[in-house]
Amino acid sequence: MPLFDTHCHLDFPDFDADRAEVLARARAAGVERLLIPGVTAEHWPRVLDVCRREQGLYPALGLHPMFIDQHTAGDLQALQQALVDNRDVVAVGEIGLDFFLPELDRTAQQTLFDAQLVIARDAGLPVVLHVRKAHDAVLASLKKTTVKGGIVHAFNGSLEQAQRYIEMGFKLGFGGMLTFESAHKLHRLARELPLDAIVLETDAPDMSGAAYRGQRNSPAYLPEYLDALITQRPETRDDITQRLWCNSCQVFNLHQ
């Protein structure tokens, strides 16, 4: 079965020197589809361009909370228009709340996030969520504005929070952090969550696995992150791989 990297920043400058080679290595490793999330309005054209150059790359557009100081008053209207103008966009993201970094204005983040949820709801698109130390706040927003599911990227919340996301139609993203022996909480989540709620991701160029610590992450490493997940699950490799592919295609409403 093919693999789907549900979170890869292949548009980032980190890949400017060898993007084609990175993608070729990912293809050779069995990664047939990649979701490329946008983080600022300035970079949306780059996301769209990268995705249109190759088969199997799918764009998402959003305003990332970590770049809160870069977003302007007109970006929300620009997002609405971009979704109208670009029908190949499959999700709104990467959006969310980051309460881990104290310098990021929480009120501004919350206002921006809630507005983007409304835009996603009105467009009928799923969302790709960035959540750090803010799961309860994100869940409260999702309860207020019902969207068409999505993915909680790099999930590291509690089992109870996971269940609440699942009940709202969300999948939970796991990647390179599973390869660290010390990631006991993640290993428990990977064991105890239902398989139909899990998707794989790299977050390349960030969040490299143990074998690549301190190095640039790559979508070509996704099979290794799959191996780490398989060690935590009772199902067969084939069953897990097939289920992950179906989960990923389902959340973005893509044919399997």
Secondary structure, 3 states (H helix, E strand, C coil): CCEEECCCCCCCHHHCCCHHHHHHHHHHCCEEEEEEECCCHHHHHHHHHHHHHCCCEEEEECCCHHHCCCCCCCHHHHHHHHHHHCCCCCEEEEEEEECCCCCCCHHHHHHHHHHHHHHHHHHCCCEEEEEECCHHHHHHHHHHCCCCCEEEECCCCCHHHHHHHHHCCEEEEECHHHHCCCCHHHHHHHHHCCHHHEEECCCCCCCCCHHHCCCCCCHHHHHHHHHHHHCCCCCCHHHHHHHHHHHHHHHCCCCC
